[in-house]
Amino acid sequence: MMNLSRIFGVAGAAAIFIVAVSAQAKDLVTITDLAGRTVEVAVPVERIVLGEGRFLPSLGILDRDDPTARIVGMMGDFEQFDAAGYAYFSRYFPSLDDIARVGKSGSYTFSLETVVSQQPDMVLLGIGSGHSPSERHTDIIEKLEAAGIPVVFIDFRIEPLANTPVSLRLLGKLMDREDEAEEFIAFYEENLAKVSAGLDGVTERPSVFLESRVGLRPDCCEAMGNKMMGRFIDWAGGVNLLGEQIPGTHGTVALEYLLTHQPDHYFATAIGSPDTVDKFPERVVLGAGVAAETARDSLAHVRERKGLNELSAVQDGKAFAIWHHFYNTPMNVAAVQAMAKQLHPDRFADLSPRDTLRTYFERFQPVPLDGVYWISLNGDSDE
């Protein structure tokens, strides 16, 4: 194990020197990141450490030929929490397996030594992250900066729909991919606007219980507040049943509360994959490699869950599931459309969220669309 004091004494000074020399051949720009911090970065950045491995597909929007080309280190959350998605990307980019892991998941696993050894131009972190250092971990940020490594925060998680365009525009500047960023942002805003236009004049907004990470725990129920995907409900023309009761990103709700405050719709987030069907049959299965029939069968288990089978929304077939990892990716625009079509089918009869998702992959990703990312019990979810 390398000694940290030595790292930030000798190697740290070397890292500062490397960045200073590199900056002479690049433009030194001052940016304001999504945590409101002022940061100087030598651009274009060519060596990036990802504080969340699941940022990789988002960087693929900008580096469409090979999203791994600039990545010299990453946390291990991608393969841990979205194993099917990781396997899909690594099939096209086998070098993904060779990228240095700077931790598993959680700030306590984040290795400063490993990060410094990779000599990155930038460490990319997410605000409010529970899977890597966040803006609250000032000690880690200060040590990285002392080693001459800029730290930049983006956000697809806390205020995803407002901050996705801002984050992509910032990354475009840092990666010298501003044209690619603006092309995506135009697509993103155009497709969110389709939802806003469809909801013009809406006076009645159905209530939604959004159960998070279905099947992760045996008891009911983890729910999202008005952050993460909870925010999608409002944009899609609904009301998050637990939005005001949960102050942060997620919390626990008693089954009794749900039975006495019946929601109009039940939405579930899916953390299951093809590899978990037998081992964790209680999980809803969506994402890369998943067929619609498999997904619908996994959602149908909600009818058998004690208490939830008493919800009128479930009994009436108003049960819908969506891929959990939409909460942390610019793909969220398709998720908002899919939710809006569930909540207001008459208003969005001509909208195809599936086409939006397909276009996202065809135009902005280095891999093709494979699998379904949302499903409903009643079979009208625009698979």
Secondary structure, 3 states (H helix, E strand, C coil): CCCHHHHHHHHHHHHHHHHHHHHHCCEEEEEECCCCCEEEEEECCCCEEECCHHHHHHHCCCCCCCCCCCEEEEECHHHHHCHHHHHHHHHHCHHHHHCEEEECCCHHHCCHHHHHHCCCCEEEEECCCCCCCCCCCHHHHHHHHHCCCCEEEECCCCCHHHHHHHHHHHHHHHCCCHHHHHHHHHHHHHHHHHHHHHCCCCCCCCEEEEECCCCCCCCCCEEECCCCCHHHHHHCCCEECCCCCCCCCEEECCHHHHHHCCCCEEEEEECECHHHCCCCCCCCECEECCCHHHHHHHHHHHHHCCCHHHCHHHHCCCEEEEEHHHHHCCCHHHHHHHHHHHHCCCCCCCCCHHHHHHHHHHHHCCCCCCEECEEECCCCCCC
